[in-house]
Amino acid sequence: MNQDMHHKMAMADGFIAALDQSGGSTPKALALYGIGEDRYHNDDEMFDRIHEMRSRIIVDPAFGGDRVLAAILFAGTMDREIDSMGTAAYLWERKQIVPILKVDQGLAAEANGAQVMKPMPGLAELLERAVDKGVFGTKMRSVISAADPAGIAAVVDQQFEVGVQILDAGLVPILEPEVDINSPDKERIEEMLAASITDHLPTIGDGRHVMLKLSIPTVDNLYRPLIDDDRVLRVVALSGGYPRDEANERLSRNHGMIASFSRALTEGLSAQQSDAEFSAALDSAIASIYAASIT
């Protein structure tokens, strides 16, 4: 494990940029960026367009390690290059931004008010490839929509089981049991989730760390005990569909929790913008998310 990356993730101010849209979410991300489906004709061309968007963000002078701690990548992005360098190497060597890889393959059908992750038969090979490319950690998402003990248990059990496999491969996992922000049970789910995560932390083994990516809680500072736990490297917040201003305002009330925004980060960016307009919009977004992450 790269100790410089580990130190940065543990100690530095900043936030995590989520640039990990996968096949299901890419068309929407491209449409919001101003690239319609008429600009690509198959998946390969679609992923070319999203890589161009991500590359434009990553190489921009506003996107630097002074405010962006890490960037979460889709596997296809990790396997591509920016300026003739592997994306992970470019992030760390040129930008001092820690590379993290999304490893889940999407969500299974809902059961007991929750969606666990689909099976990941190629996970061991993917983790080995990530280590070879200089990736520091991983991220994987589940969703909880109801305060059902069986559903919450299924999600947390799976997140920690796979998390241990990732730790064994030499990477630091971000466990992401997202709580649906529109659920009428959101506050109760979050109470149950915090207790379940706390109960599972001993399973990761002595001297090891996980990160947690959680919906911004209804009750401010609910996750402070997890933030303060020595086994938790960082607790980061997903925007969950909130507009950037609202996500930032909610996040700023949760001390020690930092952003890991996707849609909220790219909100306002457009393929039609000049380089100067794009850079100014990106700088403004990064500044606001950074400010909300250092409270």
Backbone as CSV, one residue per row, in Angstrom:
resi,resn,N_x,N_y,N_z,CA_x,CA_y,CA_z,C_x,C_y,C_z
1,MET,0.835,-1.198,0.000,0.000,0.000,0.000,0.873,1.252,0.000
2,ASN,0.472,2.233,-0.794,1.211,3.488,-0.859,0.941,4.307,0.401
3,GLN,1.974,4.464,1.231,1.791,5.146,2.513,1.544,6.643,2.335
4,ASP,2.074,7.241,1.278,1.794,8.656,1.021,0.312,8.867,0.708
5,MET,-0.252,7.958,-0.088,-1.684,8.042,-0.366,-2.491,7.846,0.912
6,HIS,-2.079,6.856,1.720,-2.796,6.569,2.956,-2.772,7.786,3.878
7,HIS,-1.623,8.430,3.996,-1.504,9.608,4.860,-2.401,10.733,4.351
8,LYS,-2.408,10.940,3.039,-3.253,11.996,2.478,-4.721,11.727,2.752
9,MET,-5.155,10.491,2.525,-6.560,10.165,2.748,-6.943,10.323,4.218
10,ALA,-6.026,10.033,5.103,-6.329,10.101,6.538,-6.301,11.518,7.080
11,MET,-5.411,12.362,6.562,-5.088,13.611,7.249,-5.443,14.888,6.484
12,ALA,-5.438,14.863,5.168,-5.531,16.113,4.405,-6.969,16.617,4.306
13,ASP,-7.102,17.935,4.147,-8.402,18.531,3.864,-8.753,18.301,2.400
14,GLY,-10.044,18.261,2.125,-10.481,18.115,0.750,-11.676,17.186,0.641
15,PHE,-11.972,16.766,-0.594,-13.112,15.885,-0.837,-12.760,14.901,-1.947
16,ILE,-13.638,13.932,-2.169,-13.443,12.912,-3.186,-14.358,13.215,-4.372
17,ALA,-13.779,13.286,-5.551,-14.552,13.476,-6.779,-15.005,12.115,-7.295
18,ALA,-16.303,11.939,-7.468,-16.841,10.672,-7.968,-17.022,10.775,-9.479
19,LEU,-16.079,10.184,-10.219,-16.108,10.202,-11.689,-16.332,8.792,-12.219
20,ASP,-17.263,8.080,-11.595,-17.375,6.639,-11.826,-18.702,6.226,-12.451
21,GLN,-19.327,7.104,-13.229,-20.554,6.684,-13.896,-20.283,5.433,-14.721
22,SER,-21.187,4.464,-14.611,-21.019,3.198,-15.328,-22.002,3.152,-16.497
23,GLY,-22.156,1.991,-17.105,-22.979,1.885,-18.297,-24.398,2.388,-18.114
24,GLY,-25.000,2.095,-16.962,-26.385,2.493,-16.742,-26.573,3.983,-16.554
25,SER,-25.612,4.654,-15.929,-25.763,6.074,-15.614,-25.051,6.998,-16.596
26,THR,-24.264,6.445,-17.508,-23.498,7.277,-18.438,-24.371,8.098,-19.383
27,PRO,-25.426,7.542,-20.021,-26.226,8.376,-20.927,-26.797,9.618,-20.246
28,LYS,-27.262,9.474,-19.001,-27.802,10.632,-18.288,-26.704,11.640,-17.996
29,ALA,-25.538,11.155,-17.565,-24.425,12.060,-17.267,-24.009,12.815,-18.521
30,LEU,-23.962,12.121,-19.664,-23.590,12.781,-20.923,-24.650,13.792,-21.341
31,ALA,-25.933,13.438,-21.162,-27.001,14.364,-21.536,-26.924,15.643,-20.715
32,LEU,-26.668,15.512,-19.414,-26.533,16.694,-18.560,-25.325,17.533,-18.970
33,TYR,-24.332,16.877,-19.551,-23.117,17.562,-20.007,-23.302,18.179,-21.404
34,GLY,-24.444,17.904,-22.020,-24.719,18.487,-23.329,-24.375,17.605,-24.506
35,ILE,-24.182,16.309,-24.241,-23.894,15.356,-25.317,-25.064,14.385,-25.416
36,GLY,-25.865,14.533,-26.477,-27.026,13.683,-26.661,-26.661,12.339,-27.259
37,GLU,-27.648,11.454,-27.321,-27.403,10.100,-27.823,-27.089,10.082,-29.318
38,ASP,-27.314,11.209,-30.003,-26.950,11.279,-31.410,-25.445,11.405,-31.619
39,ARG,-24.704,11.631,-30.516,-23.254,11.802,-30.601,-22.497,10.482,-30.449
40,TYR,-23.210,9.390,-30.230,-22.576,8.072,-30.161,-23.581,7.026,-30.620
41,HIS,-23.049,5.913,-31.126,-23.912,4.914,-31.751,-23.801,3.528,-31.125
42,ASN,-22.895,3.365,-30.187,-22.751,2.083,-29.493,-22.041,2.349,-28.162
43,ASP,-21.884,1.288,-27.372,-21.287,1.468,-26.052,-19.849,1.969,-26.131
44,ASP,-19.097,1.477,-27.105,-17.698,1.915,-27.211,-17.616,3.426,-27.430
45,GLU,-18.455,3.935,-28.341,-18.447,5.374,-28.593,-18.969,6.147,-27.383
46,MET,-19.956,5.592,-26.689,-20.480,6.237,-25.488,-19.373,6.385,-24.433
47,PHE,-18.610,5.304,-24.243,-17.535,5.365,-23.247,-16.385,6.254,-23.716
48,ASP,-16.196,6.402,-25.029,-15.226,7.380,-25.525,-15.646,8.789,-25.126
49,ARG,-16.951,9.093,-25.282,-17.432,10.435,-24.954,-17.313,10.713,-23.441
50,ILE,-17.638,9.731,-22.608,-17.559,9.979,-21.159,-16.100,10.072,-20.717
51,HIS,-15.201,9.342,-21.389,-13.783,9.475,-21.041,-13.271,10.857,-21.421
52,GLU,-13.751,11.380,-22.537,-13.372,12.745,-22.916,-13.842,13.756,-21.872
53,MET,-15.051,13.562,-21.366,-15.576,14.445,-20.316,-14.735,14.336,-19.047
54,ARG,-14.481,13.120,-18.619,-13.686,12.915,-17.392,-12.270,13.462,-17.564
55,SER,-11.681,13.217,-18.723,-10.326,13.709,-18.966,-10.286,15.228,-18.910
56,ARG,-11.316,15.859,-19.476,-11.361,17.328,-19.451,-11.393,17.846,-18.015
57,ILE,-12.137,17.160,-17.158,-12.180,17.538,-15.736,-10.821,17.322,-15.090
58,ILE,-10.240,16.148,-15.295,-9.017,15.772,-14.585,-7.839,16.655,-14.967
59,VAL,-7.714,17.007,-16.249,-6.551,17.788,-16.672,-6.712,19.273,-16.383
60,ASP,-7.919,19.707,-16.064,-8.150,21.130,-15.837,-7.338,21.630,-14.641
61,PRO,-6.754,22.830,-14.730,-5.969,23.364,-13.613,-6.750,23.482,-12.310
62,ALA,-8.076,23.639,-12.383,-8.880,23.753,-11.160,-8.940,22.446,-10.383
63,PHE,-8.687,21.336,-11.078,-8.833,20.007,-10.479,-7.461,19.559,-9.979
64,GLY,-7.158,19.873,-8.728,-5.836,19.572,-8.193,-5.893,18.991,-6.798
65,GLY,-4.784,18.417,-6.394,-4.706,17.743,-5.108,-4.753,18.656,-3.906
66,ASP,-4.747,19.972,-4.117,-4.881,20.898,-2.992,-6.294,20.898,-2.424
67,ARG,-7.278,20.558,-3.263,-8.670,20.534,-2.794,-9.346,19.187,-3.026
68,VAL,-8.879,18.437,-4.027,-9.462,17.127,-4.341,-8.540,16.050,-3.783
69,LEU,-9.002,15.336,-2.770,-8.190,14.281,-2.148,-8.038,13.073,-3.066
70,ALA,-9.135,12.696,-3.684,-9.171,11.436,-4.425,-10.208,11.535,-5.524
71,ALA,-10.114,10.621,-6.485,-11.107,10.518,-7.549,-11.491,9.052,-7.713
72,ILE,-12.791,8.794,-7.770,-13.298,7.439,-7.975,-13.490,7.218,-9.471
73,LEU,-12.911,6.136,-9.977,-12.906,5.845,-11.405,-13.751,4.620,-11.724
74,PHE,-14.382,4.641,-12.860,-14.984,3.457,-13.468,-13.845,2.596,-14.032
75,ALA,-14.020,1.281,-14.059,-12.940,0.401,-14.518,-12.458,0.773,-15.915
76,GLY,-13.401,1.152,-16.788,-13.006,1.540,-18.130,-12.116,2.769,-18.155
77,THR,-12.313,3.666,-17.190,-11.454,4.846,-17.081,-10.074,4.460,-16.563
78,MET,-10.021,3.567,-15.583,-8.739,3.092,-15.066,-7.905,2.461,-16.170
79,ASP,-8.559,1.770,-17.100,-7.847,1.053,-18.157,-7.464,1.950,-19.336
80,ARG,-7.900,3.209,-19.306,-7.566,4.140,-20.384,-6.435,5.069,-19.944
81,GLU,-6.043,5.945,-20.868,-4.920,6.849,-20.605,-5.354,8.301,-20.682
82,ILE,-4.613,9.139,-19.976,-4.720,10.588,-20.085,-3.312,11.105,-20.343
83,ASP,-3.132,11.838,-21.436,-1.817,12.384,-21.791,-0.749,11.288,-21.807
84,SER,-1.092,10.154,-22.409,-0.182,9.011,-22.580,0.232,8.351,-21.271
85,MET,-0.519,8.584,-20.204,-0.286,7.906,-18.929,-1.564,7.190,-18.514
86,GLY,-1.408,6.051,-17.823,-2.572,5.420,-17.225,-3.295,6.418,-16.328
87,THR,-4.627,6.351,-16.307,-5.393,7.363,-15.567,-5.008,7.418,-14.094
88,ALA,-4.851,6.263,-13.451,-4.490,6.256,-12.029,-3.124,6.895,-11.816
89,ALA,-2.171,6.559,-12.669,-0.835,7.140,-12.541,-0.878,8.639,-12.788
90,TYR,-1.662,9.085,-13.760,-1.777,10.513,-14.043,-2.325,11.251,-12.814
91,LEU,-3.375,10.699,-12.225,-3.975,11.356,-11.067,-2.960,11.557,-9.948
92,TRP,-2.208,10.514,-9.630,-1.300,10.610,-8.492,-0.011,11.355,-8.841
93,GLU,0.593,11.018,-9.965,1.910,11.582,-10.288,1.827,13.027,-10.772
94,ARG,0.762,13.360,-11.494,0.643,14.724,-12.017,-0.166,15.631,-11.096
95,LYS,-1.134,15.035,-10.373,-2.085,15.858,-9.623,-2.046,15.642,-8.106
96,GLN,-1.374,14.608,-7.660,-1.382,14.240,-6.235,-2.815,13.993,-5.743
97,ILE,-3.589,13.331,-6.597,-4.961,12.927,-6.285,-4.985,11.405,-6.209
98,VAL,-5.521,10.875,-5.136,-5.516,9.434,-4.870,-6.530,8.733,-5.778
99,PRO,-6.113,7.712,-6.540,-7.050,6.995,-7.407,-7.789,5.869,-6.666
100,ILE,-9.096,5.839,-6.883,-9.980,4.839,-6.276,-10.833,4.234,-7.389
101,LEU,-11.137,2.954,-7.290,-11.839,2.233,-8.348,-13.211,1.748,-7.889
102,LYS,-14.249,2.044,-8.687,-15.571,1.448,-8.479,-15.504,-0.018,-8.909
103,VAL,-15.901,-0.937,-8.032,-15.771,-2.360,-8.353,-17.101,-3.099,-8.475
104,ASP,-18.204,-2.520,-8.013,-19.460,-3.273,-8.082,-19.977,-3.327,-9.505
105,GLN,-20.841,-4.296,-9.756,-21.429,-4.513,-11.086,-22.902,-4.141,-11.120
106,GLY,-23.301,-3.243,-10.239,-24.687,-2.807,-10.203,-25.476,-3.488,-9.104
107,LEU,-26.768,-3.200,-9.076,-27.640,-3.616,-7.983,-28.527,-4.796,-8.367
108,ALA,-28.741,-5.697,-7.408,-29.700,-6.782,-7.570,-31.120,-6.239,-7.380
109,ALA,-32.105,-7.057,-7.659,-33.495,-6.660,-7.457,-33.764,-6.400,-5.981
110,GLU,-34.705,-5.512,-5.707,-34.996,-5.162,-4.315,-35.621,-6.323,-3.564
111,ALA,-35.172,-6.515,-2.339,-35.755,-7.501,-1.428,-35.673,-6.936,-0.022
112,ASN,-36.746,-7.017,0.718,-36.798,-6.500,2.085,-36.376,-5.029,2.155
113,GLY,-36.817,-4.265,1.159,-36.558,-2.832,1.169,-35.119,-2.452,0.908
114,ALA,-34.363,-3.321,0.251,-32.946,-3.029,-0.008,-32.493,-3.712,-1.289
115,GLN,-31.446,-3.173,-1.865,-30.802,-3.789,-3.030,-29.340,-4.052,-2.706
116,VAL,-28.999,-5.326,-2.631,-27.596,-5.695,-2.465,-26.918,-5.612,-3.822
117,MET,-25.615,-5.825,-3.841,-24.873,-5.781,-5.095,-25.035,-7.090,-5.861
118,LYS,-25.005,-6.984,-7.179,-24.982,-8.181,-8.007,-23.691,-8.960,-7.750
119,PRO,-23.680,-10.245,-8.069,-22.434,-11.012,-7.927,-21.294,-10.378,-8.720
120,MET,-20.078,-10.538,-8.219,-18.889,-9.970,-8.851,-17.882,-11.085,-9.123
121,PRO,-18.159,-11.947,-10.108,-17.292,-13.103,-10.335,-15.868,-12.739,-10.751
122,GLY,-15.673,-11.570,-11.354,-14.333,-11.171,-11.782,-13.613,-10.265,-10.803
123,LEU,-14.084,-10.212,-9.551,-13.539,-9.236,-8.602,-12.059,-9.468,-8.312
124,ALA,-11.650,-10.694,-8.097,-10.247,-10.953,-7.747,-9.308,-10.457,-8.836
125,GLU,-9.665,-10.710,-10.090,-8.829,-10.259,-11.203,-8.834,-8.735,-11.299
126,LEU,-9.983,-8.115,-11.079,-10.078,-6.659,-11.133,-9.230,-6.012,-10.041
127,LEU,-9.255,-6.583,-8.843,-8.458,-6.044,-7.744,-6.962,-6.168,-8.048
128,GLU,-6.580,-7.295,-8.625,-5.165,-7.489,-8.989,-4.730,-6.456,-10.026
129,ARG,-5.601,-6.195,-10.992,-5.292,-5.195,-12.018,-5.194,-3.801,-11.400
130,ALA,-6.078,-3.511,-10.450,-6.058,-2.213,-9.790,-4.763,-1.999,-9.018
131,VAL,-4.324,-3.025,-8.311,-3.058,-2.926,-7.571,-1.912,-2.653,-8.533
132,ASP,-1.892,-3.379,-9.648,-0.830,-3.201,-10.637,-0.813,-1.781,-11.207
133,LYS,-1.972,-1.150,-11.287,-2.065,0.187,-11.872,-1.888,1.300,-10.840
134,GLY,-1.631,0.946,-9.591,-1.361,1.953,-8.577,-2.585,2.538,-7.910
135,VAL,-3.700,1.824,-7.957,-4.928,2.277,-7.307,-4.809,2.064,-5.799
136,PHE,-5.380,2.980,-5.018,-5.302,2.917,-3.553,-6.463,2.161,-2.924
137,GLY,-7.665,2.395,-3.440,-8.844,1.823,-2.797,-9.955,1.559,-3.793
138,THR,-11.083,1.132,-3.270,-12.223,0.759,-4.094,-13.497,1.374,-3.532
139,LYS,-14.561,1.299,-4.334,-15.880,1.739,-3.888,-16.938,0.800,-4.442
140,MET,-17.974,0.517,-3.643,-19.047,-0.360,-4.098,-20.345,0.050,-3.416
141,ARG,-21.430,0.072,-4.190,-22.693,0.688,-3.755,-23.816,-0.325,-3.626
142,SER,-24.544,-0.207,-2.509,-25.823,-0.864,-2.287,-26.838,0.230,-1.967
143,VAL,-28.122,-0.098,-1.928,-29.150,0.903,-1.618,-30.151,0.334,-0.622
144,ILE,-30.509,1.155,0.359,-31.514,0.785,1.360,-32.662,1.783,1.267
145,SER,-33.899,1.267,1.163,-35.071,2.128,0.988,-36.089,2.007,2.108
146,ALA,-35.941,1.013,2.975,-36.925,0.795,4.038,-36.230,0.356,5.322
147,ALA,-36.862,0.649,6.433,-36.304,0.300,7.750,-36.634,-1.152,8.079
148,ASP,-36.168,-2.042,7.224,-36.395,-3.475,7.380,-35.101,-4.099,7.883
149,PRO,-35.104,-4.687,9.078,-33.860,-5.238,9.629,-33.199,-6.265,8.715
150,ALA,-33.999,-7.087,8.022,-33.428,-8.112,7.149,-32.721,-7.475,5.952
151,GLY,-33.322,-6.446,5.368,-32.703,-5.787,4.235,-31.429,-5.063,4.607
152,ILE,-31.456,-4.368,5.736,-30.263,-3.648,6.197,-29.145,-4.635,6.522
153,ALA,-29.495,-5.733,7.167,-28.491,-6.745,7.505,-27.867,-7.337,6.245
154,ALA,-28.692,-7.601,5.232,-28.163,-8.180,3.990,-27.155,-7.240,3.341
155,VAL,-27.479,-5.954,3.322,-26.583,-4.965,2.708,-25.277,-4.857,3.489
156,VAL,-25.369,-4.699,4.792,-24.155,-4.476,5.594,-23.300,-5.743,5.638
157,ASP,-23.939,-6.903,5.760,-23.182,-8.163,5.742,-22.368,-8.276,4.456
158,GLN,-23.012,-8.007,3.321,-22.328,-8.137,2.028,-21.223,-7.098,1.888
159,GLN,-21.493,-5.858,2.271,-20.488,-4.807,2.154,-19.223,-5.177,2.938
160,PHE,-19.376,-5.666,4.138,-18.203,-6.010,4.943,-17.542,-7.294,4.459
161,GLU,-18.316,-8.261,3.996,-17.731,-9.498,3.483,-16.836,-9.206,2.277
162,VAL,-17.344,-8.410,1.329,-16.546,-8.060,0.160,-15.422,-7.109,0.561
163,GLY,-15.700,-6.232,1.531,-14.665,-5.314,2.012,-13.449,-6.040,2.540
164,VAL,-13.653,-7.121,3.252,-12.523,-7.909,3.766,-11.725,-8.511,2.612
165,GLN,-12.403,-8.989,1.565,-11.702,-9.507,0.385,-10.842,-8.409,-0.254
166,ILE,-11.353,-7.197,-0.299,-10.613,-6.074,-0.876,-9.411,-5.728,0.002
167,LEU,-9.592,-5.710,1.303,-8.472,-5.479,2.224,-7.393,-6.540,2.043
168,ASP,-7.819,-7.788,1.900,-6.861,-8.878,1.716,-6.053,-8.716,0.427
169,ALA,-6.627,-8.022,-0.554,-5.929,-7.786,-1.829,-4.975,-6.595,-1.746
170,GLY,-4.967,-5.902,-0.598,-4.046,-4.790,-0.418,-4.618,-3.421,-0.728
171,LEU,-5.942,-3.329,-0.845,-6.614,-2.070,-1.143,-7.523,-1.672,0.022
172,VAL,-7.865,-0.387,0.091,-8.749,0.111,1.151,-10.147,0.307,0.563
173,PRO,-11.162,-0.406,1.069,-12.496,-0.295,0.478,-13.287,0.887,1.029
174,ILE,-14.033,1.530,0.126,-15.105,2.425,0.548,-16.385,1.609,0.507
175,LEU,-17.007,1.409,1.661,-18.273,0.704,1.749,-19.383,1.741,1.562
176,GLU,-20.298,1.487,0.628,-21.333,2.482,0.328,-22.732,1.882,0.433
177,PRO,-23.283,1.800,1.642,-24.684,1.421,1.805,-25.557,2.678,1.754
178,GLU,-25.891,3.104,0.553,-26.650,4.350,0.364,-28.059,4.211,0.935
179,VAL,-28.522,5.251,1.604,-29.909,5.322,2.047,-30.656,6.239,1.082
180,ASP,-31.752,5.754,0.530,-32.557,6.533,-0.412,-33.035,7.808,0.278
181,ILE,-32.650,8.974,-0.278,-33.014,10.237,0.388,-34.515,10.495,0.349
182,ASN,-35.241,9.792,-0.518,-36.690,9.983,-0.614,-37.488,8.999,0.227
183,SER,-36.794,8.129,0.956,-37.504,7.147,1.771,-38.176,7.821,2.964
184,PRO,-39.446,7.498,3.236,-40.093,8.040,4.436,-39.472,7.514,5.724
185,ASP,-38.701,6.424,5.606,-38.039,5.822,6.776,-36.594,6.283,6.926
186,LYS,-36.172,7.321,6.204,-34.745,7.650,6.116,-34.085,7.797,7.485
187,GLU,-34.676,8.533,8.382,-34.046,8.766,9.687,-33.895,7.463,10.464
188,ARG,-34.921,6.629,10.462,-34.856,5.352,11.179,-33.841,4.407,10.526
189,ILE,-33.816,4.360,9.189,-32.826,3.531,8.490,-31.422,3.926,8.928
190,GLU,-31.156,5.224,8.976,-29.811,5.699,9.312,-29.412,5.325,10.729
191,GLU,-30.336,5.366,11.653,-30.038,4.922,13.023,-29.666,3.437,13.035
192,MET,-30.460,2.627,12.334,-30.201,1.192,12.278,-28.890,0.903,11.544
193,LEU,-28.631,1.647,10.475,-27.413,1.440,9.687,-26.169,1.771,10.504
194,ALA,-26.197,2.869,11.228,-25.042,3.255,12.044,-24.729,2.177,13.076
195,ALA,-25.767,1.625,13.699,-25.559,0.575,14.699,-24.995,-0.688,14.049
196,SER,-25.510,-1.044,12.874,-25.042,-2.248,12.200,-23.592,-2.113,11.758
197,ILE,-23.228,-0.954,11.205,-21.839,-0.734,10.795,-20.912,-0.842,11.992
198,THR,-21.300,-0.236,13.096,-20.482,-0.291,14.315,-20.271,-1.732,14.756
199,ASP,-21.318,-2.536,14.685,-21.222,-3.944,15.081,-20.307,-4.734,14.153
200,HIS,-20.225,-4.333,12.897,-19.430,-5.076,11.912,-17.965,-4.659,11.876
201,LEU,-17.614,-3.501,12.388,-16.242,-3.013,12.256,-15.188,-3.989,12.792
202,PRO,-15.448,-4.735,13.881,-14.419,-5.681,14.343,-14.066,-6.764,13.328
203,THR,-14.930,-6.985,12.327,-14.682,-8.075,11.375,-13.578,-7.750,10.380
204,ILE,-13.127,-6.489,10.298,-12.122,-6.150,9.280,-10.712,-6.559,9.704
205,GLY,-10.521,-6.837,10.988,-9.206,-7.266,11.457,-8.417,-6.118,12.063
206,ASP,-7.499,-6.467,12.933,-6.713,-5.463,13.647,-5.799,-4.690,12.705
207,GLY,-5.689,-3.387,12.949,-4.759,-2.550,12.203,-5.166,-2.249,10.776
208,ARG,-6.403,-2.544,10.416,-6.872,-2.288,9.047,-7.971,-1.225,9.078
209,HIS,-8.203,-0.608,7.923,-9.134,0.509,7.840,-10.093,0.334,6.672
210,VAL,-11.293,0.849,6.872,-12.246,1.011,5.776,-12.643,2.475,5.713
211,MET,-13.198,2.860,4.580,-13.877,4.145,4.452,-15.366,3.870,4.263
212,LEU,-16.186,4.844,4.589,-17.625,4.701,4.467,-18.167,5.834,3.609
213,LYS,-19.029,5.512,2.658,-19.711,6.518,1.838,-21.199,6.408,2.128
214,LEU,-21.752,7.450,2.747,-23.097,7.389,3.288,-23.921,8.584,2.829
215,SER,-25.222,8.398,2.744,-26.102,9.528,2.480,-25.987,10.536,3.625
216,ILE,-26.112,11.818,3.304,-26.035,12.845,4.345,-27.199,12.616,5.316
217,PRO,-26.918,12.447,6.611,-27.970,12.002,7.527,-29.007,13.088,7.818
218,THR,-30.213,12.635,8.121,-31.287,13.554,8.506,-30.953,14.247,9.818
219,VAL,-30.414,13.489,10.769,-29.986,14.045,12.060,-28.514,14.433,11.935
220,ASP,-28.224,15.709,12.063,-26.850,16.190,11.909,-25.901,15.469,12.855
221,ASN,-24.738,15.111,12.308,-23.643,14.502,13.085,-23.980,13.117,13.645
222,LEU,-24.975,12.453,13.047,-25.294,11.085,13.459,-24.079,10.176,13.336
223,TYR,-23.259,10.402,12.299,-22.140,9.502,12.029,-20.837,9.944,12.697
224,ARG,-20.905,10.917,13.612,-19.682,11.377,14.266,-18.942,10.241,14.975
225,PRO,-19.625,9.315,15.674,-18.882,8.207,16.296,-18.106,7.358,15.280
226,LEU,-18.644,7.195,14.069,-17.926,6.447,13.037,-16.738,7.254,12.522
227,ILE,-16.916,8.559,12.366,-15.812,9.421,11.943,-14.655,9.331,12.936
228,ASP,-14.975,9.234,14.219,-13.959,9.211,15.266,-13.378,7.822,15.520
229,ASP,-13.936,6.788,14.877,-13.468,5.418,15.104,-12.132,5.198,14.402
230,ASP,-11.157,4.656,15.103,-9.815,4.457,14.541,-9.801,3.513,13.348
231,ARG,-10.809,2.679,13.218,-10.856,1.718,12.113,-11.428,2.329,10.833
232,VAL,-11.951,3.539,10.923,-12.573,4.216,9.782,-11.653,5.333,9.315
233,LEU,-11.132,5.190,8.114,-10.189,6.175,7.587,-10.887,7.489,7.262
234,ARG,-12.035,7.422,6.633,-12.838,8.601,6.300,-14.303,8.190,6.222
235,VAL,-15.181,9.130,6.551,-16.602,9.010,6.250,-16.928,10.092,5.229
236,VAL,-17.409,9.674,4.073,-17.676,10.610,2.986,-19.157,10.565,2.637
237,ALA,-19.634,11.651,2.057,-21.059,11.807,1.780,-21.325,11.748,0.291
238,LEU,-22.360,11.004,-0.096,-22.835,11.068,-1.468,-23.912,12.153,-1.547
239,SER,-24.045,12.753,-2.717,-25.042,13.829,-2.850,-26.458,13.267,-2.960
240,GLY,-26.595,12.050,-3.465,-27.865,11.345,-3.396,-29.006,11.923,-4.200
241,GLY,-28.698,12.870,-5.097,-29.754,13.511,-5.873,-30.054,14.923,-5.427
242,TYR,-29.518,15.344,-4.287,-29.686,16.741,-3.892,-28.954,17.649,-4.881
243,PRO,-29.518,18.814,-5.225,-28.740,19.805,-5.970,-27.496,20.203,-5.170
244,ARG,-26.471,20.706,-5.872,-25.200,20.978,-5.204,-25.348,21.923,-4.010
245,ASP,-26.088,22.995,-4.149,-26.201,23.957,-3.047,-26.820,23.305,-1.814
246,GLU,-27.848,22.503,-2.020,-28.482,21.836,-0.876,-27.572,20.769,-0.284
247,ALA,-26.902,19.999,-1.157,-25.972,18.982,-0.656,-24.859,19.625,0.168
248,ASN,-24.314,20.731,-0.336,-23.259,21.427,0.402,-23.759,21.938,1.744
249,GLU,-24.965,22.503,1.759,-25.497,23.058,3.002,-25.730,21.959,4.037
250,ARG,-26.277,20.843,3.602,-26.501,19.725,4.519,-25.170,19.147,5.012
251,LEU,-24.219,19.005,4.090,-22.926,18.444,4.454,-22.202,19.335,5.458
252,SER,-22.282,20.641,5.270,-21.535,21.562,6.129,-21.957,21.463,7.591
253,ARG,-23.156,20.946,7.843,-23.629,20.791,9.224,-23.130,19.493,9.865
254,ASN,-22.479,18.632,9.082,-22.001,17.338,9.580,-20.478,17.376,9.686
255,HIS,-20.003,17.722,10.859,-18.585,18.025,11.044,-17.725,16.764,10.914
256,GLY,-16.674,16.878,10.108,-15.766,15.757,9.885,-16.146,14.877,8.713
257,MET,-17.346,15.039,8.188,-17.795,14.292,7.018,-17.415,15.098,5.776
258,ILE,-16.864,14.435,4.753,-16.437,15.141,3.542,-17.243,14.645,2.348
259,ALA,-17.237,15.433,1.293,-18.040,15.105,0.117,-17.394,14.017,-0.732
260,SER,-18.250,13.238,-1.379,-17.847,12.390,-2.503,-18.974,12.496,-3.521
261,PHE,-18.996,13.648,-4.211,-20.122,13.989,-5.076,-19.826,13.631,-6.532
262,SER,-20.886,13.239,-7.249,-20.806,12.943,-8.677,-21.611,13.977,-9.447
263,ARG,-22.940,13.825,-9.443,-23.788,14.784,-10.162,-23.609,16.201,-9.623
264,ALA,-23.461,16.340,-8.322,-23.304,17.674,-7.730,-21.981,18.320,-8.132
265,LEU,-20.972,17.493,-8.445,-19.690,18.042,-8.892,-19.783,18.546,-10.323
266,THR,-20.425,17.770,-11.193,-20.445,18.112,-12.619,-21.619,19.018,-13.004
267,GLU,-22.478,19.330,-12.051,-23.600,20.234,-12.296,-23.082,21.565,-12.863
268,GLY,-23.626,21.970,-14.003,-23.225,23.243,-14.598,-22.098,23.141,-15.605
269,LEU,-21.480,21.960,-15.731,-20.429,21.778,-16.735,-21.058,21.364,-18.062
270,SER,-20.499,21.860,-19.163,-21.079,21.581,-20.475,-19.990,21.405,-21.523
271,ALA,-20.248,20.474,-22.422,-19.326,20.256,-23.539,-19.231,21.486,-24.432
272,GLN,-20.272,22.332,-24.402,-20.298,23.505,-25.266,-19.529,24.697,-24.688
273,GLN,-19.113,24.607,-23.436,-18.373,25.707,-22.828,-16.962,25.817,-23.415
274,SER,-16.470,27.046,-23.516,-15.062,27.237,-23.848,-14.220,26.706,-22.703
275,ASP,-12.923,26.520,-22.950,-12.049,26.038,-21.886,-12.064,26.985,-20.688
276,ALA,-12.093,28.281,-20.944,-12.115,29.250,-19.845,-13.420,29.167,-19.070
277,GLU,-14.545,29.046,-19.768,-15.851,28.928,-19.097,-15.934,27.633,-18.298
278,PHE,-15.454,26.549,-18.901,-15.465,25.251,-18.230,-14.629,25.297,-16.957
279,SER,-13.426,25.849,-17.057,-12.530,25.903,-15.905,-13.111,26.759,-14.790
280,ALA,-13.743,27.862,-15.155,-14.352,28.731,-14.142,-15.507,28.027,-13.436
281,ALA,-16.331,27.316,-14.199,-17.454,26.597,-13.601,-16.960,25.469,-12.701
282,LEU,-15.943,24.737,-13.161,-15.386,23.655,-12.357,-14.742,24.196,-11.085
283,ASP,-14.003,25.291,-11.209,-13.361,25.889,-10.042,-14.395,26.309,-9.011
284,SER,-15.502,26.907,-9.466,-16.560,27.325,-8.550,-17.187,26.130,-7.835
285,ALA,-17.429,25.044,-8.592,-17.998,23.838,-7.987,-17.050,23.251,-6.956
286,ILE,-15.782,23.131,-7.318,-14.792,22.556,-6.407,-14.655,23.414,-5.151
287,ALA,-14.629,24.729,-5.313,-14.493,25.623,-4.160,-15.651,25.447,-3.188
288,SER,-16.876,25.342,-3.713,-18.044,25.229,-2.826,-18.070,23.872,-2.113
289,ILE,-17.720,22.806,-2.834,-17.725,21.472,-2.223,-16.591,21.346,-1.210
290,TYR,-15.451,21.913,-1.531,-14.318,21.920,-0.584,-14.705,22.643,0.694
291,ALA,-15.338,23.815,0.561,-15.714,24.588,1.750,-16.682,23.800,2.631
292,ALA,-17.613,23.067,2.015,-18.571,22.278,2.790,-17.915,21.070,3.451
293,SER,-16.751,20.658,2.930,-16.076,19.445,3.415,-15.077,19.708,4.536
294,ILE,-14.810,20.955,4.862,-13.794,21.243,5.884,-14.399,21.841,7.140
295,THR,-15.712,21.646,7.308,-16.371,22.156,8.513,-16.149,21.203,9.684
